[in-house]
Structures are given as structure tokens and as C-alpha cells.
Amino acid sequence: MKTKLVKIGNSQGVRIPKSLIEAAGLESEIDMELESNAIVLRRPKRARTGWDDAFRQLGPDDAPVDDGPRSAWDDAEWEWE
């Protein structure tokens, strides 16, 4: 599909047809990258994507360890089991 660049202030832009935006699942924010000689627009990755699977794969030796010293704030604010 051919389109033209349009002037937007000191920049230029491209009008993307609604059908393409919907088909790509684009919303209000996009990731834009230059790959070779192409400008690629993508849906941004959601924060913490894949964390559930990563946590499920953790073993007992992978648990976070907090061996640091406790402070007066720790004793006053936290309930320790």
C-alpha cells in the first residue's frame, strides 16, 4: 500500500488506515523501530509479560534471599512469621 508523508509541524507523519490499525491491534501507544531500511510499528510489550511462566519454572534454590540485617523500621512496620 502506498501512502504519502504529511507535514506535522517540523516533522512528517503517515496516515495509517483504520483497518490496518485494528488488524495490528494498535492502540494509543506503539513501539517504533528502524530495522534495515524499514520503519516497523508494533504493539508495545506489556510490562511483566512472561513473568508468570518464569515464576512457575523456579525451583526451591531460586527463591529470593534476604539475609541483610534488620532495622528498627523492620521491627516496627513488618509482621515477622
N, C-alpha and C positions, 0 to 999 in steps of 0.2 A: 504494500500500500504506500503510495507516495503522498507526501504532505509538504507543506511549506513552513519555514521558520517564520515566526511573527515577532515583531519588536515588542518588548515589555520593559519599559524604562531603558536602562543601559544594557539590558540583557536581551536574549532571544528565547523563545519558547516554541513548543509544539502543541497543537491541539490534538488530544487523544480522543477518538470516538468513544462514546459511552459504552458501546457494545464490547470494545476491547478492554476497557477498564473493568467492566463486570466480569468478562471471561477470565481475566487475570486475577480477579479477586482483590484489586487495588482499592484502598480506602483513602483516608485523608493524608497518610504519610507513606512514602515509598523510599526504598534504598535505590540509589543511582550509582552505577559504577561504569568505568571505562574498561572494556575488555577488547584487546586488539584494537580495531578501528570501529568498535560498536559501543554505543551507549546503551546499557542494559538497565531496565527498571524492574524492580522486584518488590514483592511484599516484604516488609521488614520481618526479621525473625522475632518471635515472641521471646521476651525475657524468660529465662529458665527453661527453655524448650529442651526436652530430653532429660531433665533432672530426675523425674520420677523413675525412669528406666535405670539411670545411673545409680540411684539410691537402692533400688531393688537388687542390683548386682554387687553391692558392698558386702564384704564378709565381716566377721567379728573383729578382725585385726584392722579394719579400715575405719572404725569408729573414731570420731574426733576425741582428742585427749586434751584435758585442761589441767595440767599439773602445776600451774602457776600458783603463787601464794595468794591467799585470801586476804581481803582488806576489811576494814570496819564497815565500808559500804556493803560488801558482800554479806556480812553477818546481819546487817540491819535490813537489807532490802530483799534478800533471797530466802526462800524456804528450802533448806537442805534436807535431803532424804538420807 
